[in-house]
Structure formats: structure tokens, C-alpha cells
Amino acid sequence: MLLQACRDIAALNAQSERILPVAVNISSLQFCREGFLNEVKHALHISGLQAEQLELEVTESVLLDGTGPIIALMETLTSMGVRIALDDFGTGFSSLSYLCDLPTHKVKLDRRFVQEAQKNRRMAAIVQGVITMAHHMDMIVVAEGIETAEQQQDLSRRHCDLLQGYLFARPMPLHELQQLPDLLMSAPLHLS
């Protein structure tokens, strides 16, 4: 999947005026597997995609097998130019100390927080707290699961950097995505 995502975005970039990044979900098992770094290097080399155009999304569960080797791998990837995003933040093995230690540039708020923030003031406080904290750490915040205009307005008002969800587009095959030039000009691609 990683190689295919790199090939697809490289092909789209060859046809586009705008260079687009791609985000790929990586399971904790795949991320921790021996040889994963070589798989990333191979995918970049074969596809011709620049490392800076690749973002790997990992969940907090990657930390369950020990933080030392995981942080070292993340640091190696980021030194190559690959970006690392922490996906579904706040739903798993959350520890704020890890947020300081991990070389990530982006936090993705899980859709549960987004969907409950408008009706639950405690959840809204968590959403605002994560956004504020991440911004103070020079991180980008993505809200997942935006399905209504009200959610979009609420997260925009909270200064969330990026919004993702069915309100904007549903998952689709590559050939359908290629038919959406306006979407390609305004949004990063996310392949998982």
C-alpha cells in the first residue's frame, strides 16, 4: 500500500501544477516491523516521490512496544524529510510526556472528540486544550470526522488548522479523485 500510494501521488504530481503531499496510515505492527525503514526508502526510490511529500500516520499504539526504538525510527524518518503524524490522538495510549518526546509535526483529533464537542462542554474543553497545546508546541492540528457545517464552523472558530471528513469528500478510488481538479488544488491527499 505504501509503495502504491507513493507511485499514485508521484504520477498525480507529474500531471499537476501543484505538488501534493500524501498521508499514509501505517499500523503499529507495520511500523515496528524489522525492515520498515528500508520499505519506506524503497517506496520513495521506486516512485520518485520526494521524502518531504510523504507523511506517515501512526497511532499512539506504536508506543506499546517500547519508546526508545520507536522514537529512534521516527527521528531517522524525519531526518530523511518524511513527516510523522500522530493519528487518533487521545483515544489510546495517551501520555502528554510522549507528545513532547515524539518527533511528530501533526496531531489528529479523533472523530469522537469532534462529534461530541458541540454537545459536551468537557469534551469541548479537551478539544480546545489539545489545539492550544499543540499550537504552543508548533504542531499542526487536524480534526477528523467533520460531517456537518456546524462542526466545521466550531473547529474553525477554535483555530484548528485542518479539517477532514465526509463533509468535504468520502473515500474514493484514484480514478474518481483524478476527476476532481478543484479538490486536488485545495487539499492534501490522504491514502490509507
C-alpha positions as CSV (number, residue, x, y, z in Angstrom):
1,M,0.0,0.0,0.0
2,L,2.8,2.4,0.9
3,L,4.5,1.8,-2.5
4,Q,1.3,2.2,-4.4
5,A,0.4,5.5,-2.5
6,C,3.8,6.9,-3.4
7,R,3.5,5.8,-7.0
8,D,0.0,7.3,-7.3
9,I,0.9,10.7,-5.8
10,A,4.1,10.9,-7.9
11,A,2.0,10.3,-11.0
12,L,-0.6,12.9,-10.0
13,N,2.2,15.4,-9.2
14,A,3.7,14.8,-12.7
15,Q,0.4,16.0,-14.2
16,S,-0.3,18.8,-11.8
17,E,0.9,22.4,-11.4
18,R,0.8,22.0,-7.6
19,I,3.0,19.4,-5.8
20,L,0.7,17.5,-3.5
21,P,1.7,15.6,-0.4
22,V,0.3,12.2,0.6
23,A,-0.5,10.8,4.0
24,V,-0.5,7.0,4.5
25,N,-1.8,5.2,7.6
26,I,0.7,2.8,9.0
27,S,-0.3,0.2,11.5
28,S,1.7,-0.2,14.7
29,L,2.7,-3.7,13.6
30,Q,4.0,-2.5,10.3
31,F,5.8,0.5,11.8
32,C,7.6,-1.7,14.4
33,R,8.4,-4.5,11.9
34,E,12.1,-5.0,11.1
35,G,12.9,-3.6,7.7
36,F,10.1,-0.9,7.7
37,L,12.7,1.9,7.2
38,N,14.0,0.0,4.1
39,E,10.4,-0.3,2.8
40,V,10.0,3.5,3.1
41,K,13.3,4.1,1.3
42,H,12.4,1.6,-1.4
43,A,8.9,3.2,-1.9
44,L,10.4,6.6,-2.2
45,H,13.2,5.5,-4.6
46,I,11.0,3.4,-6.9
47,S,8.2,6.0,-7.1
48,G,10.5,9.0,-7.4
49,L,8.5,10.8,-4.7
50,Q,10.4,13.3,-2.5
51,A,10.5,12.3,1.1
52,E,9.1,15.7,2.1
53,Q,5.9,14.8,0.2
54,L,5.3,11.7,2.3
55,E,3.5,11.7,5.7
56,L,3.2,8.6,7.8
57,E,0.2,8.5,10.2
58,V,0.7,6.3,13.2
59,T,-1.4,5.8,16.3
60,E,-0.3,6.0,19.9
61,S,-0.3,2.2,20.0
62,V,3.2,2.2,18.3
63,L,4.5,3.2,21.8
64,L,3.3,0.0,23.4
65,D,6.4,-2.0,22.3
66,G,8.8,0.5,23.9
67,T,9.5,4.1,23.1
68,G,13.3,4.1,22.6
69,P,13.4,2.2,19.2
70,I,10.2,3.9,18.0
71,I,11.5,7.4,18.7
72,A,14.8,6.5,17.0
73,L,13.0,5.3,13.9
74,M,10.8,8.4,13.9
75,E,13.9,10.6,14.2
76,T,15.5,8.7,11.3
77,L,12.4,9.2,9.1
78,T,12.1,12.9,9.9
79,S,15.8,13.4,9.2
80,M,15.1,12.0,5.8
81,G,12.3,14.5,5.3
82,V,9.4,12.2,5.9
83,R,6.8,13.7,8.2
84,I,5.1,11.8,11.0
85,A,1.6,12.5,12.3
86,L,0.0,11.1,15.4
87,D,-3.4,9.8,14.4
88,D,-6.5,9.4,16.6
89,F,-4.8,11.4,19.3
90,G,-6.4,11.0,22.7
91,T,-8.1,7.6,22.2
92,G,-5.4,5.1,23.2
93,F,-2.1,5.2,25.0
94,S,-2.2,8.9,25.6
95,S,0.6,10.4,27.6
96,L,1.3,14.0,27.3
97,S,5.0,13.3,28.0
98,Y,5.2,11.3,24.8
99,L,3.8,14.2,22.9
100,C,6.9,16.1,23.9
101,D,9.3,13.3,23.0
102,L,7.9,12.2,19.7
103,P,9.3,13.9,16.6
104,T,5.8,14.5,15.1
105,H,4.6,17.6,13.4
106,K,0.9,16.9,13.4
107,V,-1.8,15.7,15.8
108,K,-5.0,14.3,14.5
109,L,-8.0,14.7,16.9
110,D,-10.1,11.6,16.8
111,R,-13.6,12.0,15.4
112,R,-15.2,11.1,18.7
113,F,-13.9,14.4,20.2
114,V,-15.1,16.3,17.2
115,Q,-18.6,14.8,17.2
116,E,-19.2,15.3,20.9
117,A,-17.5,18.8,21.3
118,Q,-20.7,20.7,20.4
119,K,-22.9,19.0,23.0
120,N,-20.5,18.2,25.8
121,R,-18.6,21.1,27.4
122,R,-16.0,18.8,28.9
123,M,-15.3,17.3,25.5
124,A,-15.1,20.8,24.0
125,A,-12.6,21.7,26.7
126,I,-10.4,18.7,25.7
127,V,-10.6,19.7,22.0
128,Q,-9.7,23.3,22.8
129,G,-6.9,22.2,25.1
130,V,-5.3,19.9,22.5
131,I,-5.5,22.6,19.8
132,T,-3.9,25.2,22.1
133,M,-1.3,22.8,23.4
134,A,-0.3,21.6,20.0
135,H,0.0,25.1,18.6
136,H,2.3,26.0,21.5
137,M,4.4,23.0,20.5
138,D,4.5,24.2,16.9
139,M,2.3,21.3,15.7
140,I,-0.5,21.3,13.2
141,V,-3.9,20.0,14.4
142,V,-6.3,18.1,12.2
143,A,-9.9,17.4,13.2
144,E,-11.1,14.1,11.9
145,G,-14.7,13.2,11.2
146,I,-16.2,16.6,10.1
147,E,-19.6,15.7,8.9
148,T,-21.7,18.9,9.4
149,A,-21.3,22.6,8.7
150,E,-21.7,23.2,12.4
151,Q,-18.7,21.0,13.2
152,Q,-16.7,22.8,10.5
153,Q,-17.6,26.2,12.0
154,D,-16.9,25.1,15.6
155,L,-13.4,23.7,14.8
156,S,-12.6,26.7,12.6
157,R,-13.6,29.0,15.5
158,R,-11.2,27.0,17.7
159,H,-8.4,27.7,15.2
160,C,-8.0,24.0,14.2
161,D,-5.5,24.0,11.3
162,L,-7.0,21.3,9.0
163,L,-10.4,19.6,8.8
164,Q,-11.1,16.2,7.4
165,G,-14.3,14.3,6.9
166,Y,-17.3,13.3,4.9
167,L,-18.4,17.0,4.7
168,F,-15.6,17.5,2.2
169,A,-15.2,14.1,0.5
170,R,-15.8,10.5,1.0
171,P,-13.1,7.8,0.3
172,M,-13.0,7.2,-3.4
173,P,-10.9,5.3,-6.0
174,L,-8.0,7.1,-7.6
175,H,-9.7,7.4,-11.0
176,E,-12.6,9.3,-9.3
177,L,-10.1,11.5,-7.4
178,Q,-8.4,12.5,-10.6
179,Q,-11.7,13.9,-11.9
180,L,-11.8,16.4,-9.1
181,P,-9.3,19.1,-10.1
182,D,-10.7,21.6,-7.6
183,L,-10.1,19.1,-4.7
184,L,-6.6,18.4,-5.9
185,M,-5.8,22.1,-5.9
186,S,-7.0,22.8,-2.4
187,A,-6.5,19.7,-0.2
188,P,-3.7,17.3,0.8
189,L,-4.4,13.7,-0.2
190,H,-4.8,11.0,2.4
191,L,-4.5,7.4,1.3
192,S,-5.0,4.7,3.8
